[in-house]
Structures are given as structure tokens and as C-alpha cells.
Amino acid sequence: MKHLFTGMYLASMWAFSAQVNAPKASPSSRLEQRVGLTDITISYSRPSVNGRVIFGDLVPYNEYWRLGANESTKLTCSDALIFGKDTLKAGTYAVYAKPSLTEWQVAFYTEYGSWGLPQKWDDNKVALTVKAPIIQREEKVENLTIDINNMDNDGGEVVIAWDKVKIQMPFSVIVKEKVMASIKKVMSGPTANDYYTAAKYYLDEKIDDKQALEWVDKGIAMRPEAYWMLRTKSLIQASLSLYSEAIKTAEQCLKLAEADGDSAYVSQCKNSIADWKKRK
């Protein structure tokens, strides 16, 4: 009987311990970001400073580090990322950093299944190494933070910050060639929205305003109630210095936007009309 109760006690203690769910000292984080037409995912753990000396002590200088804690930091990109003159092909990589007093070397490693650093480092598995100068911060970043900032359609910056140190790695992505190919393909049987999207891209990227005007006119012909297309047409006309025509188009947009209760477009049209009247 004594053994029976002992067994029941141990079983109950095991069941209790199996249910314990404690937080990790370095919680995991996942960043998903689209830049242009490229999807980027970064998975990493976020250790804290916790009163420690980080660089030159916890993280030695001139040695590769897992760039976080626990399993390796991973970056996945759906298309190529271009760092300066060097290209990181689409794929998944482990990311390791070698800090020094003045700069970091960040290595993208093709073998990404390791827990921390690989047991044996292989330079042949380094797809790309990016050098980035250290930027000293006045304010401390308690938890390691990896982010993508300063984005536009053509690129951005991978920013890594911890303690009072930050690095920035500018990159670009392939966009214009993809969009142009997509436009060429879609224009064999375009919808009104295809015409509008192509026209707006040509306007925003300053490629060809006359072609943009032709396309947006075709979109409006298919959807004359689409005041957002009229808004874009007025901006194209203004870009071509056709201010009288731009004002007329903006007034059409204004009327339709007011009827739809779209205060943002109403305000934009009124401001543009006032501005363009000064330029006539």
C-alpha cells in the first residue's frame, strides 16, 4: 500500500511539473515585412542587457555570435536582397555577427538548422558578408532588436540595436523590372484597375506621364464613377503642366468624392485645385 501511495504521489507530481509553462529569458520574435515586391521574414530571440556588459564581454569582439540567443537567427527573403554591390539570393539563411570596436561583419550562412553557431564554421557556406560601421546610441536598448526601416519601393535598411550600439545595413530590391513585366503581361487583357495601377506606378516612379495619362483614361472609361482614378488623372495632368485640365478633372473627382462622403479625397482635391489655380 505504501508503494502504491508513493507511486500515486510521484505520478501526480510529474503531471503537475509537466504543466509548468515558464517564460523564456530571451523571448522569440518574428518580423515579417514586404519591401517593394519582396517578402522578408526574420526570426530571432531577444536577450536583455540585464545590467551586464554586452559587447567585449558577454559578446566577445572579433568572434562570430549567433545574433541573439537560443537557436540561430534566420532570415528568409522571397527574392534577392542587394547590399551595395553584393547580392543575397532568395532563400533562408542563418545570420551571424562578428562585432568589433568600430564595425560589425554580418554573415548570411546557408546552413540554418544549427542551435547557435555551427560546430565547425565553413567559409564556403557563407553566402554573403556585410560590413556595417557601429553607431553609438545615447539611450540603451534593453532587448536585442532587429527591424527593417527607412523603406520605399526600392529598398530599406536592416537595423540591429542592442545596449548602446546600433548598425544599419541598407539594401535594395528588384522592383521596376518586375512591375514592367507584369504590366506588359496584364495589358493583353487589362481591367480598369489594371490600367489605374499601371498609370499610378508610372506617375509615382516618374517613368512616362503621357503613357500614364493614356492608361488612366482607359481605366476611367471603364469605371467613370471611380473618383480615385480621376484624382490620379488630375495629378498626371498637373505633372505635365496641364493645370487647366487638371483643375477640371479634380473638380469631377471632388463632386463624386463629396457624394460618396470621402472626406480625404475631398480635402486633397480642394487643396490641389487651390494650388493649381495659382500656376495657370
ChimeraX attribute file (.defattr): number of C-alpha atoms within 10 A of each C-alpha:
attribute: neighborCount
match mode: 1-to-1
recipient: residues
	/A:1	6
	/A:2	7
	/A:3	8
	/A:4	9
	/A:5	10
	/A:6	11
	/A:7	12
	/A:8	12
	/A:9	12
	/A:10	12
	/A:11	12
	/A:12	12
	/A:13	11
	/A:14	11
	/A:15	11
	/A:16	10
	/A:17	10
	/A:18	9
	/A:19	8
	/A:20	8
	/A:21	7
	/A:22	6
	/A:23	7
	/A:24	11
	/A:25	12
	/A:26	16
	/A:27	15
	/A:28	16
	/A:29	13
	/A:30	15
	/A:31	13
	/A:32	14
	/A:33	15
	/A:34	15
	/A:35	21
	/A:36	18
	/A:37	17
	/A:38	19
	/A:39	15
	/A:40	20
	/A:41	15
	/A:42	21
	/A:43	20
	/A:44	26
	/A:45	24
	/A:46	22
	/A:47	20
	/A:48	20
	/A:49	16
	/A:50	10
	/A:51	8
	/A:52	10
	/A:53	11
	/A:54	16
	/A:55	16
	/A:56	13
	/A:57	9
	/A:58	10
	/A:59	18
	/A:60	14
	/A:61	15
	/A:62	15
	/A:63	13
	/A:64	19
	/A:65	20
	/A:66	23
	/A:67	27
	/A:68	26
	/A:69	20
	/A:70	20
	/A:71	19
	/A:72	24
	/A:73	27
	/A:74	21
	/A:75	21
	/A:76	17
	/A:77	19
	/A:78	15
	/A:79	16
	/A:80	17
	/A:81	22
	/A:82	16
	/A:83	19
	/A:84	11
	/A:85	6
	/A:86	12
	/A:87	15
	/A:88	17
	/A:89	16
	/A:90	15
	/A:91	13
	/A:92	19
	/A:93	26
	/A:94	27
	/A:95	28
	/A:96	24
	/A:97	21
	/A:98	19
	/A:99	24
	/A:100	17
	/A:101	11
	/A:102	10
	/A:103	16
	/A:104	22
	/A:105	18
	/A:106	20
	/A:107	22
	/A:108	23
	/A:109	23
	/A:110	17
	/A:111	15
	/A:112	20
	/A:113	14
	/A:114	14
	/A:115	13
	/A:116	19
	/A:117	20
	/A:118	15
	/A:119	8
	/A:120	6
	/A:121	11
	/A:122	11
	/A:123	10
	/A:124	8
	/A:125	14
	/A:126	17
	/A:127	15
	/A:128	17
	/A:129	18
	/A:130	15
	/A:131	17
	/A:132	17
	/A:133	16
	/A:134	18
	/A:135	14
	/A:136	14
	/A:137	13
	/A:138	9
	/A:139	9
	/A:140	13
	/A:141	16
	/A:142	16
	/A:143	18
	/A:144	19
	/A:145	19
	/A:146	23
	/A:147	15
	/A:148	21
	/A:149	15
	/A:150	10
	/A:151	16
	/A:152	11
	/A:153	16
	/A:154	15
	/A:155	24
	/A:156	20
	/A:157	17
	/A:158	16
	/A:159	16
	/A:160	16
	/A:161	21
	/A:162	22
	/A:163	23
	/A:164	16
	/A:165	17
	/A:166	20
	/A:167	20
	/A:168	20
	/A:169	17
	/A:170	20
	/A:171	20
	/A:172	20
	/A:173	20
	/A:174	18
	/A:175	15
	/A:176	15
	/A:177	9
	/A:178	11
	/A:179	16
	/A:180	14
	/A:181	10
	/A:182	13
	/A:183	18
	/A:184	12
	/A:185	11
	/A:186	14
	/A:187	13
	/A:188	8
	/A:189	7
	/A:190	15
	/A:191	15
	/A:192	19
	/A:193	17
	/A:194	19
	/A:195	24
	/A:196	26
	/A:197	19
	/A:198	23
	/A:199	29
	/A:200	22
	/A:201	18
	/A:202	21
	/A:203	21
	/A:204	15
	/A:205	11
	/A:206	12
	/A:207	12
	/A:208	14
	/A:209	23
	/A:210	15
	/A:211	15
	/A:212	25
	/A:213	24
	/A:214	13
	/A:215	23
	/A:216	25
	/A:217	20
	/A:218	19
	/A:219	24
	/A:220	20
	/A:221	12
	/A:222	14
	/A:223	14
	/A:224	14
	/A:225	14
	/A:226	18
	/A:227	23
	/A:228	17
	/A:229	25
	/A:230	26
	/A:231	22
	/A:232	24
	/A:233	29
	/A:234	28
	/A:235	25
	/A:236	27
	/A:237	20
	/A:238	19
	/A:239	15
	/A:240	13
	/A:241	14
	/A:242	16
	/A:243	22
	/A:244	17
	/A:245	14
	/A:246	26
	/A:247	24
	/A:248	14
	/A:249	22
	/A:250	28
	/A:251	20
	/A:252	17
	/A:253	27
	/A:254	25
	/A:255	14
	/A:256	20
	/A:257	22
	/A:258	15
	/A:259	10
	/A:260	12
	/A:261	11
	/A:262	13
	/A:263	12
	/A:264	10
	/A:265	20
	/A:266	20
	/A:267	13
	/A:268	14
	/A:269	24
	/A:270	15
	/A:271	12
	/A:272	18
	/A:273	20
	/A:274	11
	/A:275	13
	/A:276	16
	/A:277	12
	/A:278	8
	/A:279	11
	/A:280	10
